[in-house]
Amino acid sequence: MASKLELEEYLYRRAISIIESTDTDYDKENLLFQEVWLPLAKLYQDRITAPKPEGEE
């Protein structure tokens, strides 16, 4: 199984591929959201939803 770092690297490479594609900006935005940003958020959901340590904001 791939590590978080490997999965993150794959998602960033996918983002570059989408951005450099000839698709319309609208299609690029949809692809980036579905294929990159949502999976990244899911990958780091534990850090996003975890309470912050005291003293940090």
C-alpha positions in Angstrom: 0.0 0.0 0.0 1.3 3.5 -0.8 2.2 5.9 1.9 0.4 9.2 2.4 3.4 11.0 0.9 3.3 8.8 -2.2 -0.5 9.3 -2.6 0.0 13.1 -2.2 2.7 13.1 -4.8 0.4 11.2 -7.2 -2.4 13.7 -6.6 -0.1 16.7 -7.2 1.2 15.1 -10.4 -2.5 14.6 -11.5 -3.2 18.2 -10.7 -0.4 19.3 -13.0 -1.6 17.0 -15.7 -5.1 18.5 -15.5 -3.9 22.0 -15.4 -1.7 21.5 -18.5 -4.5 19.7 -20.4 -6.4 21.3 -23.3 -9.7 21.0 -21.4 -11.8 24.1 -20.8 -11.2 26.0 -17.5 -14.6 24.8 -16.4 -13.7 21.1 -17.0 -10.3 21.6 -15.3 -11.9 23.1 -12.2 -14.3 20.1 -12.0 -11.6 17.6 -12.5 -9.3 19.2 -10.0 -12.0 19.3 -7.4 -13.1 15.7 -7.9 -9.7 14.1 -8.7 -7.3 16.1 -6.6 -8.8 18.3 -3.9 -11.5 15.9 -2.5 -9.0 13.0 -2.4 -6.4 15.3 -0.7 -9.0 16.4 1.9 -9.9 12.8 2.5 -6.2 11.8 2.8 -5.7 14.4 5.5 -9.2 14.4 7.1 -7.7 13.3 10.4 -5.6 16.5 10.6 -8.3 18.8 9.3 -10.9 17.6 11.9 -8.6 17.0 14.8 -8.8 19.6 17.6 -5.8 21.9 17.7 -3.4 21.6 20.6 -3.8 24.2 23.3 -2.1 27.4 22.6 -2.4 27.0 18.8 -5.0 28.8 16.7 
